[in-house]
Amino acid sequence: MRGESSRPDLEAWEQAVLSEALRAGAKVLGRLLERVGSGRRAALLLCTCGQAMRSVGLRSKQLTTLLGEVTYARSLYVCPSCGLSRVPGDQALDVAGTGFSPGVRRLMARAGSRCSFVDAEADLLDYAHVRAGRRDIERVAEALGRQVEAWMTRQHARPPEVAPPIPILYVSFDGTGCPLRRAELRGRKGKQLDGSAKGREVKIGCVFTQTTVDKDGFPIREADSTSYVGGIESSGLFGLRLFNEARSRGLDRARQVVVLTDGAAYNKTIAQLHFHGATHIIDLFHAREHLKALADLIFPNAPERAKAWRDRLDEGEVEHILGEAQQALPSRGARRKAALKEMRYFHKNTERMRYAEFRRRGFFVGSGVIEAGCRTLVGQRLKQSGMFWSLRGAHAILQLRCCILSRRFLDFWDDRAA
C-alpha cells in the first residue's frame, strides 16, 4: 500500500507545467518581436521639426508580458537638428515609455481599480503570474483612468445614435466623501472638530432606463441599463458631465425623464439647468429621515404621531404634515429653530414629494441605485481603512471604476488599440 508521502501532488504538477508553458511562450513571443522596430525603413522618419531622423543603432528593452519577461532590440532614431529621439518599435507595440505590455497594463488597471495597490500586486502574481510592483500598478491605473476620461469626453461629443424612443429615463445623483492627503486640503473648511476638512466630496451620477412595471405596478429597472459618471469637481462641471452622459444614453429620445435626488441645493440647480421639464422626485428615504427628525423635535414622546406622519408622507400629503407641525411648534428655543429648518425642507420640496402620484405613474421613488453606486464606486475602493488620496489619483481611479461598472472598459480598450 502506498504511504501518504507517495500521493501525487496535482497542484505542484499544474504549477510546473504552467511555468514551462509560460517560459516556452515567452521564447515564442521574443522571436515574434525580433523584427519589430529594427531593420531598414522604407520611408523616412520625420521629426516634429521637419528634419529626417537618423538611426543610431539598436537598443534592448525588457518587457513584462503576460507570458513573462521578454527582451527585444529595436532601433533608436535621433533628429540631427533638434536632438529629439524616437523609438518606432515601441510606438508600434504600444509600449512607449513603459516596460509593461498592453495586456499586462490592462490587468494592472483592472486590479488597481478594484482593490488596494498592495493587494493588486499580490493578486496579479497569484492569478496571472505577473510581477508588477504596487507603485507601477498605481501609475498605470491612474494613467489609464485619465485616458478613460478623455475617451468618454470624445464619446459624449458624438451625435446621439438614432434608436427607438425610451419610455422612461432616470437620472440620479448624490455625493459622498473621499479622504485626501493633508497637502490637498490646506485652507479648506470641513466638519472636523477644529473646522478642518478630512476629504472632498465625490459626486456620483447614474443613468438608467425603465420600460415596464411588474404585476403589482412596481417599476422594473431595465437589465444592464445603468451607467455611471463621477468626479471630484464643482457642481457646475459635474452637472455638465452628467448631462452629457444622459444625452449619450438617449435623453432626447425619452418620453419621460425622471430626476431622483436627495434635495440638496446644487442637485436642484443641476436638475433645473440640464433637465428642465423632467419630473424631479426627492428620494423617499431621505424625506423620511427629515420627517423623523421633525417628528422627534415636535413630538419627542409620541412615536405614534411620527408613524401617522410617515403614512401621510407616503401618500404625498406634505401640507397636512406641515399644518400639524405648525400648530405644535415649540414657542422658542433650539428645538423651534431646528424644527423650522426641517419644515423649510418640506416647504421647498412639496411638489417633489407627491409619492402616491409618482407611484400611480409607475415611477421609482427611491434612490437606491445611486446609493448603491456610491458604496460600490467610492466606498469599496476610495474609502478603505487607512487610505488617503491625492486629488488627481482619486479622480483618475474613479473614472476607471465608472467605466468598468458601466461595462465600457472593453470598448475603451478596443478603441485605444485601434
PEKA-V955557 format. One record per residue. D_FIRST is the distance of its C-alpha to the first C-alpha in whole Angstrom. Layout:
d_first=D_FIRST
d_first=D_FIRST
This chain:
d_first=0
d_first=4
d_first=6
d_first=10
d_first=11
d_first=10
d_first=11
d_first=14
d_first=17
d_first=20
d_first=23
d_first=23
d_first=23
d_first=25
d_first=27
d_first=27
d_first=28
d_first=31
d_first=32
d_first=32
d_first=34
d_first=37
d_first=37
d_first=38
d_first=40
d_first=42
d_first=43
d_first=44
d_first=46
d_first=48
d_first=49
d_first=50
d_first=52
d_first=54
d_first=57
d_first=58
d_first=61
d_first=61
d_first=64
d_first=67
d_first=68
d_first=71
d_first=73
d_first=74
d_first=72
d_first=75
d_first=75
d_first=76
d_first=80
d_first=80
d_first=80
d_first=77
d_first=74
d_first=73
d_first=69
d_first=69
d_first=65
d_first=62
d_first=60
d_first=56
d_first=54
d_first=51
d_first=50
d_first=47
d_first=46
d_first=43
d_first=41
d_first=42
d_first=44
d_first=47
d_first=50
d_first=53
d_first=56
d_first=59
d_first=63
d_first=65
d_first=69
d_first=72
d_first=75
d_first=78
d_first=80
d_first=78
d_first=75
d_first=73
d_first=69
d_first=67
d_first=64
d_first=64
d_first=60
d_first=59
d_first=61
d_first=60
d_first=56
d_first=57
d_first=56
d_first=60
d_first=60
d_first=56
d_first=53
d_first=51
d_first=50
d_first=52
d_first=48
d_first=47
d_first=51
d_first=50
d_first=47
d_first=48
d_first=51
d_first=49
d_first=47
d_first=50
d_first=52
d_first=49
d_first=48
d_first=49
d_first=49
d_first=46
d_first=44
d_first=45
d_first=44
d_first=40
d_first=40
d_first=41
d_first=39
d_first=36
d_first=37
d_first=38
d_first=37
d_first=41
d_first=42
d_first=46
d_first=47
d_first=49
d_first=52
d_first=52
d_first=51
d_first=54
d_first=56
d_first=55
d_first=54
d_first=58
d_first=59
d_first=58
d_first=59
d_first=63
d_first=62
d_first=61
d_first=64
d_first=66
d_first=65
d_first=65
d_first=69
d_first=69
d_first=68
d_first=70
d_first=73
d_first=72
d_first=74
d_first=73
d_first=71
d_first=73
d_first=71
d_first=72
d_first=73
d_first=71
d_first=72
d_first=71
d_first=70
d_first=69
d_first=69
d_first=68
d_first=68
d_first=67
d_first=67
d_first=64
d_first=64
d_first=62
d_first=62
d_first=64
d_first=64
d_first=67
d_first=69
d_first=69
d_first=70
d_first=73
d_first=76
d_first=75
d_first=76
d_first=73
d_first=72
d_first=71
d_first=72
d_first=74
d_first=75
d_first=73
d_first=70
d_first=67
d_first=66
d_first=68
d_first=68
d_first=65
d_first=67
d_first=65
d_first=66
d_first=64
d_first=66
d_first=64
d_first=66
d_first=66
d_first=67
d_first=67
d_first=66
d_first=64
d_first=65
d_first=66
d_first=68
d_first=66
d_first=66
d_first=63
d_first=62
d_first=61
d_first=57
d_first=57
d_first=60
d_first=60
d_first=61
d_first=62
d_first=64
d_first=64
d_first=66
d_first=67
d_first=71
d_first=74
d_first=75
d_first=77
d_first=74
d_first=72
d_first=74
d_first=75
d_first=71
d_first=70
d_first=73
d_first=72
d_first=69
d_first=70
d_first=73
d_first=70
d_first=68
d_first=71
d_first=73
d_first=76
d_first=75
d_first=74
d_first=76
d_first=76
d_first=74
d_first=73
d_first=73
d_first=71
d_first=71
d_first=71
d_first=75
d_first=75
d_first=79
d_first=77
d_first=75
d_first=78
d_first=80
d_first=77
d_first=77
d_first=81
d_first=81
d_first=78
d_first=78
d_first=82
d_first=82
d_first=78
d_first=78
d_first=77
d_first=75
d_first=74
d_first=70
d_first=70
d_first=68
d_first=70
d_first=73
d_first=71
d_first=71
d_first=74
d_first=75
d_first=73
d_first=75
d_first=78
d_first=78
d_first=77
d_first=80
d_first=82
d_first=81
d_first=78
d_first=78
d_first=78
d_first=75
d_first=76
d_first=79
d_first=76
d_first=74
d_first=77
d_first=78
d_first=74
d_first=75
d_first=78
d_first=77
d_first=74
d_first=77
d_first=79
d_first=82
d_first=82
d_first=86
d_first=85
d_first=83
d_first=85
d_first=88
d_first=87
d_first=85
d_first=89
d_first=91
d_first=88
d_first=88
d_first=88
d_first=92
d_first=91
d_first=88
d_first=85
d_first=84
d_first=86
d_first=86
d_first=82
d_first=83
d_first=85
d_first=83
d_first=80
d_first=83
d_first=84
d_first=81
d_first=81
d_first=85
d_first=84
d_first=81
d_first=82
d_first=82
d_first=79
d_first=78
d_first=79
d_first=75
d_first=76
d_first=78
d_first=75
d_first=73
d_first=75
d_first=75
d_first=71
d_first=71
d_first=68
d_first=70
d_first=67
d_first=65
d_first=62
d_first=61
d_first=62
d_first=61
d_first=58
d_first=59
d_first=60
d_first=57
d_first=54
d_first=56
d_first=58
d_first=56
d_first=52
d_first=53
d_first=56
d_first=56
d_first=53
d_first=53
d_first=55
d_first=56
d_first=59
d_first=60
d_first=63
d_first=65
d_first=65
d_first=61
d_first=61
d_first=63
d_first=61
d_first=57
d_first=59
d_first=60
d_first=57
d_first=56
d_first=58
d_first=58
d_first=54
d_first=55
d_first=57
d_first=55
d_first=57
d_first=55
d_first=54
d_first=58
d_first=59
d_first=56
d_first=57
d_first=61
d_first=60
d_first=58
d_first=61
